[in-house]
Amino acid sequence: MPQRNRGRPPAFDRDRAVLDAARLFWRRGYSGTSTRALTASLGLSTSSLYAAFGSKAGLFEEAVRTYAERYREIYEQAVAEQDIRTVVERVLTDSVHEFTRPSDVHPGCLSSSAAMTDSTSTLDTSAYFAELQDSNERALLARVERAIQDGELTAGTDAAALTGLVQSVWHGLSTRSNLGATREDLLATARLAHELICRQLTPPAL
């Protein structure tokens, strides 16, 4: 009998696998997401999952780092801007665009997900995210301090207070996004906040 040609197995899409896994982890937490649920969602066998990611813990850590690190990139790009007003604008508006990316390319915001209260033995998610936020805040604070030194802002500007205000707005936007606010609503809020902040940043008269 002629031998039937077997169809080629679908190509493994690592990015898609990490996204699908992140959705489960964000919704159920690490402990609440079984290996069986992961293999069913990703379309992989248990052996294939372990071959690709080492373990369930390895997949979890890759998902957390993949989607949390995007916010570090946003801050790094923002503080590189030459004008402090553009820095503040980009921190807020670029973050809104990240919060509200389509669900087919983004699992949702980690900051209020079930994964934040559940961790692997090697990655404390809450501690990791807190460190990431602290790193972002330090980068913004350093940029504000430089703006004061360079004369972009008045000498009496409280760098820590200004940084704290921007961070508070950021967290509010993140929370509202998780509650279902639209991108348009969040951008309107971010732009108004930016405008109000900039009114307080009048540089010294030449």
Backbone as JSON, one array per atom type, in Angstrom:
{
  "sequence": "MPQRNRGRPPAFDRDRAVLDAARLFWRRGYSGTSTRALTASLGLSTSSLYAAFGSKAGLFEEAVRTYAERYREIYEQAVAEQDIRTVVERVLTDSVHEFTRPSDVHPGCLSSSAAMTDSTSTLDTSAYFAELQDSNERALLARVERAIQDGELTAGTDAAALTGLVQSVWHGLSTRSNLGATREDLLATARLAHELICRQLTPPAL",
  "N": [[0.85, -1.19, 0.0], [0.5, 2.27, -0.76], [2.4, 4.67, 1.02], [1.07, 7.08, 3.16], [1.46, 10.59, 3.0], [2.49, 12.45, 5.67], [1.15, 15.36, 7.18], [2.92, 18.43, 7.67], [3.94, 19.43, 10.91], [2.53, 22.25, 12.63], [4.37, 25.32, 12.7], [6.28, 26.29, 15.54], [5.37, 28.98, 17.46], [6.9, 31.04, 19.38], [6.5, 33.57, 20.57], [3.71, 33.82, 20.48], [3.0, 31.67, 22.09], [4.02, 32.49, 24.57], [2.42, 34.75, 25.0], [-0.18, 33.59, 25.13], [0.16, 31.99, 27.36], [0.7, 33.95, 29.27], [-1.79, 35.2, 29.49], [-3.28, 33.25, 30.83], [-1.81, 32.99, 33.26], [-2.02, 35.63, 34.23], [-4.7, 35.76, 34.74], [-5.32, 33.59, 36.44], [-3.22, 33.29, 38.21], [-0.02, 31.91, 39.26], [-0.02, 29.4, 40.69], [-2.63, 28.64, 40.25], [-2.74, 27.97, 37.6], [-2.58, 25.25, 35.74], [-0.31, 22.76, 34.42], [-1.55, 21.21, 32.53], [-3.61, 22.92, 31.66], [-2.05, 24.86, 30.44], [-0.77, 23.44, 28.33], [-2.99, 22.75, 26.84], [-3.96, 25.27, 26.08], [-1.79, 26.31, 24.66], [-1.41, 24.46, 22.71], [0.53, 22.5, 22.82], [2.45, 19.57, 23.6], [3.2, 18.16, 26.83], [5.91, 17.47, 26.97], [6.95, 19.0, 24.89], [6.44, 21.57, 25.79], [8.12, 21.67, 28.03], [10.55, 21.3, 26.75], [10.77, 23.66, 25.34], [10.62, 25.73, 27.26], [11.74, 24.87, 29.59], [10.42, 24.53, 32.09], [7.27, 24.84, 33.83], [7.59, 27.0, 35.56], [9.67, 28.34, 34.28], [8.4, 29.22, 31.95], [6.49, 30.94, 33.07], [8.14, 32.92, 34.21], [9.33, 33.96, 31.89], [7.1, 35.04, 30.66], [6.32, 37.05, 32.5], [8.6, 38.74, 32.49], [8.75, 39.44, 29.8], [6.43, 41.03, 29.32], [6.37, 42.89, 31.41], [8.79, 44.24, 31.19], [8.43, 45.94, 29.08], [7.5, 48.37, 30.04], [9.74, 49.46, 31.23], [11.2, 50.04, 28.96], [9.6, 52.05, 27.86], [9.94, 54.16, 29.69], [12.73, 54.53, 29.48], [12.97, 55.42, 26.83], [11.45, 57.72, 26.99], [12.78, 59.43, 28.89], [14.99, 60.04, 27.46], [14.33, 62.08, 25.8], [14.76, 65.5, 24.74], [13.4, 67.67, 25.82], [11.8, 68.45, 28.86], [9.05, 68.56, 29.1], [8.17, 67.01, 27.01], [9.17, 64.62, 27.87], [7.52, 64.01, 30.12], [5.05, 63.91, 28.82], [5.42, 61.7, 27.09], [5.9, 59.58, 28.87], [3.35, 59.32, 30.03], [1.44, 59.16, 27.83], [2.53, 57.19, 26.1], [2.49, 55.04, 27.82], [-0.27, 54.71, 28.2], [-0.99, 53.84, 25.64], [0.3, 51.39, 25.73], [-1.04, 50.13, 27.88], [-3.51, 49.73, 26.69], [-3.28, 48.12, 24.49], [-4.34, 45.92, 21.81], [-6.09, 42.91, 22.67], [-5.24, 40.67, 21.31], [-2.56, 40.87, 21.05], [-1.55, 41.43, 23.49], [-1.51, 40.64, 26.95], [-2.8, 42.01, 28.98], [-2.69, 44.24, 31.87], [-0.09, 43.72, 34.12], [0.05, 44.73, 36.71], [-2.29, 44.55, 38.27], [-3.02, 41.94, 38.17], [-3.76, 38.43, 38.82], [-1.37, 37.15, 38.99], [0.3, 38.79, 40.4], [0.07, 38.26, 43.08], [1.04, 35.79, 43.4], [3.69, 33.57, 43.0], [6.67, 32.07, 41.55], [9.21, 29.88, 42.9], [11.54, 31.13, 42.34], [11.04, 33.63, 41.32], [9.7, 36.37, 42.65], [6.91, 37.88, 41.97], [5.59, 40.27, 42.73], [7.65, 41.62, 44.07], [9.47, 41.82, 41.99], [8.08, 43.45, 40.15], [7.79, 45.71, 41.71], [10.45, 46.48, 41.94], [10.95, 47.09, 39.3], [9.21, 49.26, 38.92], [10.35, 51.03, 40.75], [12.84, 51.41, 39.58], [12.05, 52.7, 37.2], [10.97, 55.03, 38.28], [13.22, 56.18, 39.48], [14.74, 56.75, 37.21], [13.14, 58.69, 35.99], [13.14, 60.67, 37.99], [15.87, 61.38, 38.03], [16.03, 62.55, 35.53], [14.32, 64.75, 35.8], [15.69, 66.18, 37.77], [17.97, 66.82, 36.32], [16.83, 68.52, 34.46], [16.2, 70.67, 36.06], [18.76, 71.51, 36.83], [19.74, 72.24, 34.34], [18.28, 74.46, 33.77], [15.83, 74.18, 32.55], [13.65, 73.96, 34.16], [12.31, 75.86, 36.91], [14.46, 76.87, 39.59], [13.44, 76.31, 42.08], [11.83, 74.11, 41.83], [10.38, 71.16, 43.05], [11.82, 68.25, 42.71], [11.35, 65.59, 43.52], [8.67, 65.67, 44.29], [7.42, 66.38, 41.88], [8.09, 64.16, 40.29], [6.78, 62.18, 41.79], [4.14, 62.99, 41.39], [3.76, 62.56, 38.62], [4.1, 59.8, 38.58], [1.96, 59.02, 40.17], [-0.22, 59.76, 38.58], [0.3, 58.0, 36.48], [-0.15, 55.48, 37.69], [-2.85, 55.76, 38.28], [-3.96, 55.88, 35.71], [-3.31, 53.31, 34.83], [-4.87, 51.76, 36.58], [-7.48, 52.59, 35.9], [-7.53, 51.7, 33.29], [-7.55, 48.93, 33.66], [-10.05, 48.73, 34.72], [-11.63, 49.07, 32.59], [-11.69, 51.44, 31.1], [-11.62, 53.34, 28.09], [-9.16, 53.68, 25.45], [-9.26, 56.25, 24.31], [-10.49, 57.78, 26.35], [-8.58, 57.52, 28.38], [-6.33, 58.67, 27.18], [-7.24, 61.3, 26.92], [-7.38, 62.03, 29.6], [-4.67, 61.73, 30.29], [-3.5, 63.7, 28.67], [-4.67, 66.02, 29.67], [-3.69, 65.98, 32.29], [-0.98, 66.23, 31.71], [-0.97, 68.8, 30.6], [-1.78, 70.35, 32.82], [0.29, 69.83, 34.61], [2.45, 70.94, 33.2], [1.87, 73.62, 33.31], [2.84, 74.36, 35.72], [5.48, 74.41, 35.37], [6.96, 76.58, 34.47], [9.78, 78.0, 33.08], [12.63, 79.95, 34.28], [12.57, 83.47, 33.61], [14.18, 84.84, 30.75]],
  "CA": [[0.0, 0.0, 0.0], [1.32, 3.49, -0.77], [2.48, 5.33, 2.31], [0.48, 8.41, 3.16], [2.34, 11.66, 3.43], [2.01, 13.14, 6.87], [1.23, 16.81, 7.11], [3.96, 19.01, 8.51], [3.38, 20.03, 12.12], [2.57, 23.71, 12.56], [5.59, 25.9, 13.26], [6.14, 26.75, 16.9], [5.43, 30.43, 17.56], [7.23, 31.27, 20.79], [5.85, 34.79, 21.05], [2.3, 33.52, 20.69], [2.92, 30.78, 23.25], [4.22, 33.3, 25.78], [1.22, 35.58, 25.15], [-1.29, 32.77, 25.59], [0.46, 31.59, 28.74], [0.55, 35.13, 30.13], [-3.22, 35.42, 29.74], [-3.69, 32.32, 31.88], [-1.16, 33.36, 34.51], [-2.56, 36.91, 34.7], [-6.07, 35.55, 35.2], [-5.43, 32.55, 37.47], [-2.04, 33.19, 39.06], [0.89, 30.82, 38.92], [-0.48, 28.13, 41.26], [-3.93, 28.29, 39.68], [-2.6, 27.6, 36.2], [-1.99, 23.91, 35.68], [0.43, 22.42, 33.2], [-2.54, 20.73, 31.57], [-4.27, 24.09, 31.06], [-1.08, 25.5, 29.56], [-0.57, 22.66, 27.11], [-4.22, 22.85, 26.05], [-4.05, 26.61, 25.51], [-0.68, 26.55, 23.75], [-1.38, 23.45, 21.66], [1.8, 21.77, 22.93], [2.51, 18.46, 24.53], [3.98, 18.49, 28.02], [7.34, 17.37, 26.66], [7.31, 20.14, 24.04], [6.46, 22.75, 26.64], [9.35, 21.62, 28.84], [11.7, 21.48, 25.85], [10.83, 25.06, 24.92], [10.72, 26.69, 28.35], [12.41, 24.28, 30.74], [9.45, 24.16, 33.12], [6.17, 25.8, 33.98], [8.17, 28.19, 36.18], [10.42, 29.05, 33.26], [7.43, 29.89, 31.08], [5.93, 32.03, 33.85], [9.13, 33.99, 34.32], [9.49, 34.6, 30.58], [5.91, 35.86, 30.42], [6.39, 38.25, 33.34], [9.66, 39.64, 32.04], [8.43, 39.92, 28.46], [5.41, 42.07, 29.3], [6.68, 43.94, 32.37], [9.94, 45.02, 30.74], [8.02, 46.95, 28.11], [7.36, 49.66, 30.72], [11.08, 50.01, 31.38], [11.55, 50.6, 27.65], [8.86, 53.3, 27.7], [10.62, 55.19, 30.48], [14.06, 54.78, 28.91], [12.79, 56.22, 25.63], [10.91, 59.03, 27.37], [13.77, 60.29, 29.56], [16.0, 60.42, 26.48], [13.87, 63.26, 25.09], [15.51, 66.7, 25.11], [12.55, 68.61, 26.54], [11.18, 67.76, 29.99], [7.61, 68.45, 28.86], [8.0, 65.84, 26.15], [9.42, 63.45, 28.74], [6.3, 63.73, 30.88], [4.01, 63.51, 27.86], [5.66, 60.36, 26.57], [5.67, 58.62, 29.95], [1.92, 59.1, 30.22], [0.69, 58.72, 26.65], [3.05, 55.91, 25.62], [2.0, 54.01, 28.74], [-1.67, 54.47, 27.88], [-1.03, 52.99, 24.45], [0.68, 50.04, 26.15], [-2.14, 49.58, 28.68], [-4.71, 49.46, 25.9], [-3.0, 47.38, 23.26], [-5.37, 44.9, 21.54], [-5.91, 41.69, 23.44], [-4.6, 39.62, 20.54], [-1.11, 41.05, 21.12], [-1.18, 41.85, 24.84], [-2.32, 39.87, 27.9], [-3.38, 42.85, 30.01], [-1.71, 44.87, 32.75], [0.37, 42.84, 35.18], [0.03, 45.33, 38.03], [-3.46, 44.15, 39.06], [-3.39, 40.58, 37.8], [-3.61, 37.4, 39.84], [0.05, 36.77, 39.06], [1.0, 39.67, 41.33], [0.01, 37.71, 44.43], [1.43, 34.39, 43.29], [5.01, 33.57, 42.39], [7.47, 30.85, 41.56], [10.22, 29.88, 43.96], [12.69, 31.92, 41.91], [10.64, 34.97, 40.9], [8.65, 37.0, 43.42], [6.38, 38.8, 40.97], [5.34, 41.58, 43.33], [8.95, 42.25, 44.31], [10.06, 42.14, 40.69], [7.38, 44.59, 39.58], [8.13, 46.86, 42.55], [11.8, 46.89, 41.55], [10.83, 47.71, 37.98], [8.61, 50.58, 39.13], [11.34, 51.87, 41.42], [13.84, 51.75, 38.56], [11.46, 53.7, 36.32], [10.83, 56.28, 39.02], [14.56, 56.76, 39.64], [15.14, 57.3, 35.91], [12.39, 59.93, 35.79], [13.64, 61.63, 38.96], [17.17, 61.87, 37.56], [15.8, 63.43, 34.37], [13.75, 65.99, 36.33], [16.79, 66.89, 38.44], [18.82, 67.39, 35.27], [16.1, 69.64, 33.87], [16.36, 71.8, 36.98], [20.15, 71.95, 36.73], [19.95, 72.83, 33.02], [17.47, 75.65, 33.63], [14.53, 73.92, 31.92], [12.66, 74.17, 35.21], [12.74, 76.83, 37.91], [15.36, 76.29, 40.59], [12.69, 75.89, 43.25], [11.0, 72.94, 41.54], [10.6, 69.98, 43.9], [11.98, 67.15, 41.76], [10.71, 64.38, 44.05], [7.22, 65.85, 44.24], [7.0, 66.32, 40.48], [8.18, 62.76, 39.89], [5.69, 61.47, 42.45], [2.87, 63.35, 40.74], [3.69, 61.84, 37.35], [3.92, 58.38, 38.89], [0.59, 58.84, 40.68], [-1.09, 59.79, 37.4], [0.56, 56.75, 35.75], [-0.85, 54.38, 38.36], [-4.28, 55.97, 38.09], [-4.3, 55.48, 34.34], [-3.24, 51.85, 34.78], [-6.04, 51.22, 37.28], [-8.67, 52.86, 35.09], [-7.47, 50.8, 32.13], [-8.0, 47.61, 34.11], [-11.49, 48.81, 35.0], [-12.35, 49.1, 31.33], [-11.69, 52.73, 30.42], [-11.15, 53.24, 26.71], [-7.91, 54.39, 25.13], [-9.56, 57.66, 24.09], [-10.71, 58.4, 27.65], [-7.32, 57.57, 29.11], [-5.47, 59.66, 26.53], [-7.76, 62.62, 27.27], [-6.94, 62.27, 30.97], [-3.21, 61.9, 30.27], [-3.16, 64.99, 28.06], [-5.05, 67.08, 30.61], [-2.71, 65.93, 33.37], [0.26, 66.79, 31.17], [-1.16, 70.25, 30.47], [-1.81, 70.95, 34.15], [1.64, 69.74, 35.15], [3.34, 71.86, 32.49], [1.58, 75.0, 33.75], [3.63, 74.61, 36.92], [6.9, 74.23, 35.04], [7.45, 77.74, 33.73], [11.2, 78.22, 33.34], [12.95, 81.32, 34.65], [12.56, 84.44, 32.51], [15.52, 85.11, 30.22]],
  "C": [[0.88, 1.24, 0.0], [1.27, 4.18, 0.6], [1.92, 6.73, 2.21], [1.51, 9.43, 3.65], [1.72, 12.36, 4.64], [2.16, 14.64, 6.7], [2.32, 17.33, 8.04], [3.32, 19.62, 9.75], [3.48, 21.55, 12.03], [3.84, 24.23, 13.23], [5.31, 26.43, 14.65], [6.35, 28.26, 16.95], [5.66, 30.76, 19.04], [6.53, 32.49, 21.35], [4.38, 34.55, 21.34], [2.11, 32.62, 21.9], [3.06, 31.57, 24.55], [3.0, 34.18, 26.05], [0.06, 34.77, 25.7], [-1.08, 32.31, 27.03], [0.26, 32.76, 29.69], [-0.91, 35.38, 30.46], [-3.71, 34.51, 30.87], [-3.1, 32.71, 33.22], [-1.76, 34.64, 35.09], [-3.94, 36.69, 35.33], [-6.15, 34.62, 36.41], [-4.29, 32.55, 38.48], [-1.19, 32.0, 38.66], [0.35, 29.47, 39.4], [-1.79, 27.67, 40.63], [-3.89, 27.89, 38.23], [-1.87, 26.27, 36.12], [-1.21, 23.71, 34.38], [-0.53, 21.93, 32.13], [-3.25, 21.89, 30.88], [-3.33, 24.79, 30.08], [-0.92, 24.74, 28.25], [-1.8, 22.72, 26.21], [-4.31, 24.21, 25.36], [-3.0, 26.85, 24.44], [-0.64, 25.56, 22.59], [-0.08, 22.67, 21.64], [1.63, 20.56, 23.82], [3.32, 18.9, 25.74], [5.47, 18.47, 27.73], [7.8, 18.55, 25.8], [7.38, 21.42, 24.85], [7.74, 22.8, 27.46], [10.59, 21.82, 27.97], [11.88, 22.94, 25.48], [11.16, 26.01, 26.06], [11.39, 26.14, 29.61], [11.46, 23.76, 31.79], [8.3, 25.14, 33.07], [6.69, 27.11, 34.58], [8.94, 29.02, 35.16], [9.52, 29.81, 32.32], [6.82, 31.1, 31.8], [6.89, 33.21, 33.92], [9.33, 34.71, 32.98], [8.3, 35.5, 30.28], [5.96, 37.16, 31.22], [7.41, 39.23, 32.8], [9.35, 40.23, 30.66], [7.49, 41.12, 28.5], [5.66, 43.18, 30.32], [7.81, 44.83, 31.87], [9.58, 46.09, 29.72], [7.91, 48.32, 28.76], [8.72, 50.28, 31.0], [11.52, 50.68, 30.07], [10.85, 51.94, 27.44], [9.55, 54.42, 28.46], [11.99, 55.52, 29.9], [13.97, 55.68, 27.68], [12.31, 57.63, 25.98], [11.98, 59.93, 27.96], [14.9, 60.69, 28.61], [15.6, 61.65, 25.67], [14.59, 64.51, 25.6], [14.71, 67.67, 25.97], [11.79, 67.89, 27.63], [9.67, 67.63, 29.81], [7.31, 67.26, 27.96], [8.25, 64.56, 26.94], [8.14, 63.06, 29.46], [5.18, 63.25, 29.96], [4.19, 62.07, 27.41], [5.48, 59.29, 27.65], [4.19, 58.29, 30.06], [1.24, 58.53, 28.98], [1.22, 57.4, 26.09], [2.59, 54.77, 26.52], [0.54, 53.69, 28.48], [-1.79, 53.57, 26.65], [-0.64, 51.55, 24.8], [-0.43, 49.38, 26.96], [-3.27, 49.05, 27.81], [-4.42, 48.79, 24.56], [-4.05, 46.29, 23.05], [-5.05, 43.59, 22.24], [-5.24, 40.57, 22.65], [-3.08, 39.77, 20.51], [-0.63, 41.4, 22.52], [-2.08, 41.15, 25.85], [-3.06, 40.71, 28.92], [-2.3, 43.38, 30.93], [-1.37, 43.95, 33.91], [0.09, 43.4, 36.56], [-1.17, 44.93, 38.88], [-3.9, 42.73, 38.74], [-3.19, 39.62, 38.96], [-2.16, 37.0, 40.02], [0.81, 37.61, 40.07], [1.0, 39.12, 42.75], [0.45, 36.26, 44.47], [2.73, 34.32, 42.51], [5.61, 32.18, 42.33], [8.47, 30.94, 42.69], [11.4, 30.77, 43.62], [12.33, 33.34, 41.49], [9.46, 35.43, 41.74], [8.08, 38.11, 42.54], [6.16, 40.19, 41.54], [6.65, 42.33, 43.56], [9.6, 42.67, 43.0], [9.41, 43.38, 40.09], [7.67, 45.86, 40.39], [9.51, 47.39, 42.19], [11.77, 47.6, 40.21], [10.26, 49.11, 38.1], [9.6, 51.54, 39.77], [12.42, 52.32, 40.44], [13.32, 52.83, 37.62], [11.36, 55.06, 37.01], [12.19, 56.96, 39.21], [15.03, 57.41, 38.34], [14.43, 58.63, 35.65], [12.89, 61.02, 36.73], [14.97, 62.23, 38.51], [17.0, 62.84, 36.39], [15.21, 64.76, 34.82], [14.85, 66.81, 37.0], [17.72, 67.53, 37.41], [18.14, 68.59, 34.62], [16.2, 70.88, 34.75], [17.76, 72.39, 36.86], [20.41, 72.69, 35.42], [19.12, 74.09, 32.8], [16.17, 75.45, 32.88], [13.4, 74.21, 32.89], [13.21, 75.18, 36.21], [13.53, 76.13, 39.0], [14.6, 75.76, 41.81], [11.81, 74.68, 43.02], [11.38, 71.77, 42.44], [10.64, 68.75, 42.99], [11.26, 65.89, 42.23], [9.19, 64.49, 43.98], [6.7, 65.76, 42.82], [7.04, 64.88, 39.97], [7.05, 61.95, 40.5], [4.34, 61.75, 41.83], [2.71, 62.59, 39.43], [3.43, 60.36, 37.6], [2.51, 58.1, 39.4], [-0.42, 58.85, 39.53], [-0.94, 58.49, 36.63], [-0.23, 55.6, 36.38], [-2.37, 54.53, 38.24], [-4.75, 55.56, 36.71], [-4.29, 53.96, 34.21], [-4.48, 51.23, 35.42], [-7.3, 51.41, 36.47], [-8.7, 51.97, 33.85], [-7.97, 49.41, 32.51], [-9.49, 47.57, 34.43], [-12.31, 48.99, 33.74], [-12.41, 50.43, 30.62], [-11.1, 52.58, 29.02], [-9.84, 53.99, 26.53], [-8.17, 55.88, 24.98], [-9.76, 58.39, 25.41], [-9.4, 58.55, 28.42], [-6.37, 58.59, 28.5], [-5.93, 61.08, 26.87], [-7.32, 62.99, 28.69], [-5.44, 62.54, 31.02], [-2.83, 63.26, 29.72], [-3.54, 66.16, 28.98], [-4.06, 67.13, 31.77], [-1.4, 66.54, 32.93], [0.17, 68.31, 31.08], [-1.1, 70.93, 31.83], [-0.43, 70.92, 34.81], [2.54, 70.79, 34.52], [3.08, 73.31, 32.86], [2.41, 75.38, 34.97], [5.14, 74.61, 36.63], [7.48, 75.39, 34.25], [8.92, 77.99, 34.06], [11.48, 79.68, 33.72], [12.94, 82.23, 33.41], [13.99, 84.73, 32.07], [15.86, 86.6, 30.38]]
}
